[in-house]
Amino acid sequence: MDIASLKKEWTGFEFDTADFVVEEQEMLDFALACGEVEPRYTDATHADFQAPTTFTSKFSGRRILPKDFPRIAKRGGFDAGKCVEFHAPVRAGDTITGASRIHDIYEKTGRSGPMIFIVHRMEFRNQRRELVSIVDWRMVQQP
């Protein structure tokens, strides 16, 4: 598989958007699940109450890959982790819009042979169109 051609053809364009309404209880539950102890994340009465900085990592769009993206793996791939870049607080009542694109495609060789990494990026903006976070999700597939 020609990774350079795959990357050139499929990276950079937006292929999905999804809206999420942020609820106070959802923020509190996420903070608890993460073991957060900082009051601004765990106390809804705190003057600066906001979602933990990794909160948007819980969201996903309707599509993982663009329509008609070529099948790489003979069998399913696996999740190779997420990276969250925090830009601005997410607050209860916000409507967050996530826009998906393939950010990068690259190959590495591991003990089990060649692996193709696909970086699915979601940029999240609030109802004022302010960037609140960027979440990169790496998927690994073996050809």
trRosetta pair geometry for C-beta under 8 A, 3 or more apart (Angstrom, degrees):
i j d omega theta_ij theta_ji phi_ij phi_ji
1 6 6.6 22 163 -38 105 137
1 72 6.6 27 -101 -133 171 89
1 116 7.2 -26 82 -74 143 145
1 143 5.6 -156 -3 -101 127 151
2 5 4.1 37 111 20 119 115
2 6 6.4 157 93 -17 64 87
3 6 5.4 -56 -145 39 34 115
3 7 6.0 36 157 -21 68 107
3 105 6.1 -161 -165 125 88 103
3 106 6.7 72 177 -132 139 32
3 107 5.0 -114 -73 -22 156 115
3 116 6.8 -166 -104 -125 110 107
4 7 5.8 -54 -147 37 27 112
4 8 6.3 27 155 -19 62 108
5 8 5.7 -54 -145 36 31 111
5 9 6.2 22 160 -14 65 111
6 9 6.2 -65 -148 41 24 105
6 10 6.0 -20 172 15 64 120
6 70 7.1 -97 -121 42 107 126
6 105 5.4 -96 112 112 107 158
7 10 6.8 -80 -131 50 18 85
7 11 5.3 0 -171 -12 64 126
7 104 7.1 -2 -134 -160 111 49
7 105 4.4 -152 -88 55 83 105
7 106 7.5 45 -83 -67 132 57
8 11 7.3 -35 -96 30 10 98
10 13 8.0 -104 -170 33 37 98
10 66 6.4 -161 -150 28 98 134
10 69 6.2 77 -132 -122 139 95
10 102 5.1 4 138 58 94 153
10 105 6.7 53 73 -25 116 141
11 101 7.4 75 -167 156 52 99
11 102 4.9 -101 -105 103 58 95
11 103 6.4 31 -150 169 102 11
11 104 6.3 44 -120 -89 137 28
11 105 6.3 -137 -59 -1 113 96
12 101 6.2 -29 167 175 10 132
12 102 7.4 -31 1 73 38 74
12 103 7.8 87 -71 -121 45 37
13 66 7.7 47 82 -91 101 145
13 101 6.1 176 83 -132 26 109
14 17 7.0 20 173 -54 121 93
14 99 5.2 -37 -134 179 122 108
14 100 6.8 111 -153 72 67 47
14 101 5.2 -63 -91 -71 47 103
15 63 6.3 -84 123 86 106 141
15 65 7.9 -6 95 160 155 34
15 66 4.0 -115 -125 -102 163 90
15 67 7.1 -171 -169 5 120 74
15 100 5.9 -59 61 96 78 97
15 101 6.4 125 6 -105 83 53
15 102 7.6 27 4 -14 129 84
16 61 4.2 110 125 158 130 148
16 62 5.7 -156 -155 49 128 83
16 63 4.4 -170 -67 41 146 105
16 66 7.9 -156 -25 -98 95 59
16 99 7.5 160 88 -155 52 45
16 100 4.2 4 59 43 97 122
17 61 7.0 -104 -152 -127 6 123
17 97 6.0 0 -173 -177 108 100
17 98 6.7 163 -153 85 56 51
17 99 5.0 -16 -101 -101 89 69
17 100 7.2 -159 -75 12 39 78
18 59 7.2 -176 93 173 125 111
18 60 7.7 39 41 115 159 35
18 61 4.4 -178 -11 -123 124 69
18 62 6.0 153 -76 -21 118 82
18 97 7.3 165 83 -153 36 57
18 98 5.1 -9 58 56 86 100
18 100 7.9 37 2 -20 97 109
19 95 5.9 -4 -170 -180 107 101
19 96 7.1 150 -157 80 55 45
19 97 5.2 -26 -99 -98 73 74
19 98 7.9 -176 -83 18 25 71
20 59 5.4 -88 -45 -115 158 135
20 95 7.2 158 79 -159 41 54
20 96 4.7 -20 64 62 96 96
20 97 7.8 174 20 -82 71 28
20 98 6.9 35 -3 -11 113 106
21 93 7.7 -26 -172 -152 88 28
21 94 7.7 170 -152 91 48 44
21 95 5.4 -25 -99 -103 68 76
21 96 7.9 174 -87 19 19 73
22 26 6.5 -137 -162 73 59 128
22 27 6.6 53 176 -55 102 106
22 51 6.6 -89 -160 -48 137 135
22 55 7.9 47 -129 150 124 139
22 90 5.7 -179 -101 164 166 107
22 91 7.0 127 92 91 139 34
22 92 6.0 -134 118 -123 96 34
22 93 6.7 -31 74 33 86 21
22 94 4.6 16 30 57 125 86
22 95 7.5 -153 5 -82 81 26
22 96 6.1 65 -39 -12 108 111
23 26 4.3 90 65 4 88 110
23 27 7.1 -156 94 -8 46 85
23 92 6.4 24 -171 -144 24 88
24 27 5.8 -58 -156 33 32 112
24 28 6.5 27 153 -15 67 107
24 44 5.4 50 -170 -123 121 129
24 49 8.0 14 -133 147 96 136
24 92 4.0 18 -74 -120 77 142
24 93 7.9 17 -47 -32 86 75
25 28 5.6 -53 -146 39 36 111
25 29 6.1 38 154 -21 68 106
26 29 5.8 -52 -144 37 28 112
26 30 6.4 30 155 -20 62 106
27 30 5.8 -55 -149 35 28 111
27 31 6.4 29 153 -19 63 106
27 41 7.5 -136 164 -163 97 66
27 44 7.9 119 80 -93 119 91
27 49 7.8 98 121 165 149 96
27 50 7.6 -132 -160 157 141 27
27 51 4.5 -112 -128 -96 105 80
27 52 7.7 158 -164 0 78 71
27 55 6.7 -12 -122 -123 76 141
27 90 7.7 -171 -104 106 117 101
27 92 6.1 -99 0 -74 142 88
28 31 5.8 -54 -148 35 31 112
28 32 6.4 31 154 -18 64 107
28 42 6.8 87 -136 -144 76 47
28 44 6.4 -42 -68 -53 122 104
29 32 5.7 -56 -149 37 30 112
29 33 6.2 30 154 -20 65 108
30 33 5.7 -56 -146 37 30 112
30 34 6.3 22 156 -13 64 111
30 51 6.7 18 71 -154 141 95
30 52 6.1 -141 121 25 108 113
30 55 5.5 79 130 -120 160 85
30 58 6.5 -101 -114 -33 126 151
31 34 6.0 -64 -149 41 28 106
31 36 4.0 -77 -166 54 81 133
31 41 4.3 162 -118 148 133 101
31 42 5.0 -161 135 -83 143 71
31 51 7.7 -148 -54 -152 98 52
31 52 5.3 152 -96 -37 77 114
32 35 7.8 40 178 -68 30 25
32 36 7.2 -69 -58 43 23 87
32 42 7.2 106 -66 -123 70 97
34 52 5.8 -77 47 33 159 177
34 54 7.0 144 -112 61 150 123
36 41 4.6 -65 151 105 145 139
36 42 5.8 -174 108 -56 99 104
36 52 5.3 -133 -75 -86 152 129
37 42 6.6 -24 -150 -16 24 151
38 41 4.9 62 77 18 94 107
38 42 6.6 144 76 0 45 101
39 42 5.8 -78 -124 55 33 91
39 43 4.5 -12 -166 14 82 125
39 46 4.9 149 143 -90 95 139
40 43 7.4 -32 -77 47 16 89
40 46 5.0 -150 -105 130 47 150
40 48 4.6 -25 -130 92 119 96
40 49 6.1 -162 -164 -98 58 34
40 50 6.0 3 156 30 100 86
41 49 7.8 138 -92 -148 19 60
41 50 6.8 -44 -92 76 64 63
41 51 7.1 45 -133 -175 87 20
41 52 4.8 53 -140 -72 137 77
42 46 8.0 73 64 -18 54 137
43 46 4.2 97 87 -34 102 104
43 49 6.6 -117 91 -96 60 104
44 49 5.4 63 -143 -138 36 156
44 92 7.4 35 -139 -31 101 151
45 49 7.2 114 44 -53 11 134
46 49 4.5 130 65 -65 89 81
48 89 7.7 -121 179 -107 87 163
49 91 7.3 91 100 -136 77 84
49 92 7.0 -7 119 -4 116 111
50 89 3.9 -67 -139 -161 149 117
50 90 6.2 118 -172 62 90 50
50 91 5.6 -57 -113 -86 76 67
51 55 3.6 -4 154 -45 125 165
51 56 7.8 101 114 -39 143 69
51 89 7.2 144 38 -170 72 71
51 90 4.1 -21 32 77 124 107
51 91 7.4 -138 -9 -74 87 21
52 55 5.1 138 63 -50 69 90
53 84 6.7 143 136 119 83 129
53 86 4.2 -40 -160 -84 108 141
53 133 7.6 145 -177 -98 66 130
54 57 5.0 -22 174 5 83 125
54 84 4.8 155 -121 32 70 163
54 86 7.9 -69 -62 -67 46 106
55 58 6.5 -47 180 12 49 111
55 90 5.6 -126 74 53 142 142
55 133 7.9 164 61 -5 77 159
56 59 5.6 -44 -167 22 61 115
56 84 6.7 143 63 -136 93 118
56 90 6.7 154 -53 -47 96 153
56 96 6.8 -142 -111 171 107 156
56 98 7.3 155 -169 -89 110 115
56 122 7.5 -154 154 102 112 117
56 124 4.8 -114 -144 -13 149 163
56 132 6.8 143 -52 105 143 108
56 133 4.5 171 31 67 147 139
56 135 5.6 -148 113 -41 102 126
57 82 5.1 117 -143 131 119 154
57 84 5.2 -80 -57 -70 111 126
57 135 5.3 163 -98 -127 64 134
59 96 7.3 -132 -52 101 168 129
59 98 5.6 178 125 -40 132 152
59 122 7.1 -145 97 127 102 160
59 124 7.3 100 59 -92 145 129
59 135 7.7 152 61 21 89 157
60 64 7.6 -9 -176 -89 121 75
60 122 7.7 -145 -125 -49 44 155
61 64 7.8 170 67 -73 91 35
61 98 5.9 -140 -69 102 93 117
61 100 4.6 -88 -3 -31 156 136
61 122 6.6 180 -30 -104 107 124
63 66 6.9 70 142 -100 140 25
63 67 7.1 -69 -133 -50 151 70
63 100 6.7 -171 74 80 88 155
64 120 6.5 -71 -173 -96 64 160
64 139 7.4 78 172 -60 117 154
65 69 4.0 -89 152 34 120 156
65 102 7.2 34 -137 -71 73 115
65 118 7.2 -7 -100 153 110 155
65 120 7.3 -101 -83 -92 60 119
66 69 4.8 116 62 -52 76 104
66 102 6.8 -75 -16 -21 108 114
69 102 7.8 133 -113 -53 135 143
72 77 7.6 28 76 -59 111 124
72 116 5.4 -98 175 62 149 147
72 118 7.9 175 8 -42 154 125
72 141 4.4 90 93 115 121 144
72 143 5.7 -76 174 -88 79 80
73 76 6.4 66 104 -158 143 6
73 77 5.1 -176 -27 -58 156 84
73 116 8.0 -147 -59 46 85 111
73 141 3.8 -120 -48 -165 112 103
73 142 5.7 66 -120 55 98 51
73 143 6.7 -106 -96 -90 46 33
74 142 7.7 -45 24 94 86 81
74 143 7.5 80 -21 -179 85 34
75 142 8.0 3 53 60 83 97
77 118 8.0 56 126 23 175 112
77 139 5.1 75 112 169 141 96
77 140 5.3 178 -172 86 107 47
77 141 3.7 -66 -86 -83 124 73
77 142 7.3 152 -110 3 78 64
78 139 7.3 162 82 -157 28 65
78 140 5.4 -16 60 57 77 98
79 82 8.0 -23 -178 -39 110 84
79 137 7.2 -52 -143 -175 92 99
79 138 7.5 103 -172 82 52 63
79 139 6.5 -42 -105 -107 45 65
79 140 7.9 6 94 16 2 86
80 117 6.5 -62 41 -126 160 102
80 138 3.9 -62 75 107 107 108
80 139 6.5 165 10 -111 96 11
80 140 4.6 92 -49 -28 123 106
81 137 7.7 -166 105 -146 34 53
81 138 5.6 10 59 43 71 109
82 135 5.9 -12 -168 -171 113 96
82 136 6.7 155 -156 82 58 52
82 137 5.0 -19 -101 -100 87 71
82 138 7.5 -165 -81 13 38 74
83 135 7.3 158 79 -155 48 49
83 136 4.6 -4 54 56 99 103
83 138 7.9 51 -5 -20 98 102
84 133 5.9 -11 -170 -173 92 126
84 134 7.4 155 -156 81 46 50
84 135 5.3 -12 -104 -103 75 79
85 133 6.2 154 79 -160 56 69
85 134 4.3 -1 52 54 111 97
85 135 7.7 -155 23 -70 70 36
85 136 7.8 49 -10 -7 102 98
86 132 7.8 -37 -156 162 59 60
86 133 5.5 -27 -111 -104 43 98
87 130 7.7 -169 119 153 117 86
87 131 4.7 -21 105 116 165 92
87 132 5.5 -176 65 -166 98 15
87 133 5.7 -166 15 -77 89 40
87 134 7.2 71 -27 -11 117 83
88 126 7.3 -87 93 -9 126 125
88 130 5.4 -25 43 140 163 121
88 131 6.7 120 8 91 111 54
88 132 4.7 -85 64 -115 87 64
88 133 7.8 -129 41 -43 60 66
89 132 7.2 -65 84 -143 17 105
90 94 5.6 -126 -163 48 72 153
90 96 6.4 -7 -132 -72 119 133
90 124 7.9 -16 -85 132 124 137
90 126 7.1 -180 -117 -83 70 112
90 132 5.4 83 -70 178 87 147
90 133 7.5 -42 -43 -10 117 117
91 94 5.1 111 61 -33 69 112
94 126 4.9 -63 -160 -138 119 107
94 127 6.2 -156 -157 -4 67 99
94 132 7.9 80 165 -65 156 160
95 126 7.0 108 68 -165 52 60
95 127 4.6 72 50 -67 95 105
96 124 5.1 0 -177 -170 112 109
96 125 7.1 152 -154 75 62 32
96 126 5.9 -38 -98 -100 66 56
96 132 6.6 -75 -124 40 110 144
97 124 7.0 157 77 -149 41 56
97 125 5.3 -19 58 61 93 85
97 126 8.0 153 15 -112 77 8
98 122 4.4 1 -171 -177 109 119
98 123 7.1 152 -150 72 56 37
98 124 5.0 -23 -93 -93 76 80
98 135 8.0 -23 -137 33 120 116
99 122 6.7 149 67 -153 37 63
99 123 5.2 -18 56 56 95 90
99 125 7.6 17 -4 6 108 105
100 120 6.4 -13 -157 -177 104 96
100 121 7.1 149 -149 82 52 49
100 122 5.2 -25 -90 -94 71 81
101 120 7.9 162 83 -157 32 55
101 121 5.5 -20 65 64 80 97
101 123 8.0 8 15 -2 105 101
102 105 6.6 10 166 -46 122 99
102 118 6.3 -55 -141 -171 108 97
102 119 7.0 108 -169 75 62 60
102 120 6.3 -43 -105 -102 58 57
102 121 7.4 107 -155 16 11 85
103 119 4.4 -64 64 108 100 109
103 120 7.2 127 7 -149 92 7
103 121 3.7 75 -45 -21 123 125
103 136 6.2 -66 37 -121 154 103
104 117 7.5 2 109 110 97 99
104 118 7.8 171 90 -155 55 36
104 119 4.1 27 49 32 88 127
105 116 6.8 0 -172 -179 91 99
105 117 7.0 169 -151 87 44 58
105 118 5.4 -3 -107 -108 84 67
105 119 7.3 -141 -66 18 42 77
106 116 7.6 170 90 -154 30 59
106 117 5.2 -11 63 57 77 104
107 114 6.0 -12 -169 -167 113 102
107 115 6.9 153 -155 80 62 47
107 116 5.3 -31 -98 -101 79 66
107 117 7.3 -178 -88 15 26 78
108 114 7.6 153 86 -153 34 56
108 115 5.3 -19 67 62 81 99
108 117 6.6 35 5 -18 104 115
109 113 6.7 -67 -149 177 80 29
109 114 5.4 -40 -101 -95 75 56
109 115 7.1 156 -107 14 23 79
110 113 6.9 -5 62 52 72 29
110 114 7.9 127 21 -121 72 9
110 115 5.3 31 0 -14 113 127
112 115 7.7 70 73 -59 95 104
112 142 6.8 -47 115 -112 115 150
113 142 6.4 84 82 -154 107 117
114 142 6.8 133 88 -144 63 74
114 143 6.2 -14 91 33 117 103
115 140 5.2 -14 -176 -163 117 106
115 141 7.2 142 -162 70 66 34
115 142 5.6 -43 -106 -89 66 77
116 140 7.2 141 73 -157 45 53
116 141 5.0 -26 64 66 98 87
116 142 7.4 163 16 -93 79 26
116 143 6.4 68 -14 -37 121 95
117 138 5.5 -20 -163 -162 106 105
117 139 7.1 145 -156 73 52 46
117 140 5.7 -24 -97 -98 68 70
118 138 7.3 144 72 -155 44 52
118 139 4.7 -17 59 60 97 100
118 141 6.9 25 -6 3 111 111
119 136 5.3 -13 -169 -166 106 105
119 137 7.2 145 -157 70 53 42
119 138 5.5 -24 -99 -96 71 71
119 139 8.0 -173 -79 20 25 72
120 136 7.4 145 74 -158 46 51
120 137 4.6 -23 63 64 98 99
120 138 7.9 -176 21 -81 74 21
120 139 6.5 45 -11 -10 110 110
121 134 6.4 -11 -166 -173 102 98
121 135 7.2 155 -153 82 51 49
121 136 5.2 -19 -99 -100 79 73
121 137 7.8 -178 -79 21 32 70
122 134 7.3 167 85 -155 48 51
122 135 4.9 -5 56 57 96 98
122 137 7.6 29 -1 -4 99 108
123 131 6.5 -48 -176 -132 103 100
123 133 7.9 -176 -151 97 47 44
123 134 5.3 -16 -105 -106 70 82
124 131 7.4 103 80 -158 53 57
124 132 5.0 -56 106 61 101 97
124 133 4.9 11 47 57 117 79
124 134 7.3 -162 17 -78 77 34
124 135 7.1 45 -18 -4 112 101
125 129 5.2 1 169 -152 134 39
125 130 6.2 153 -155 70 81 32
125 131 5.6 -45 -96 -91 83 44
125 132 6.5 149 -118 2 26 86
126 129 7.3 -70 70 -4 59 13
126 130 5.2 -5 38 53 103 90
126 132 5.4 85 -36 -41 94 125
131 134 7.4 -2 -176 -47 114 89
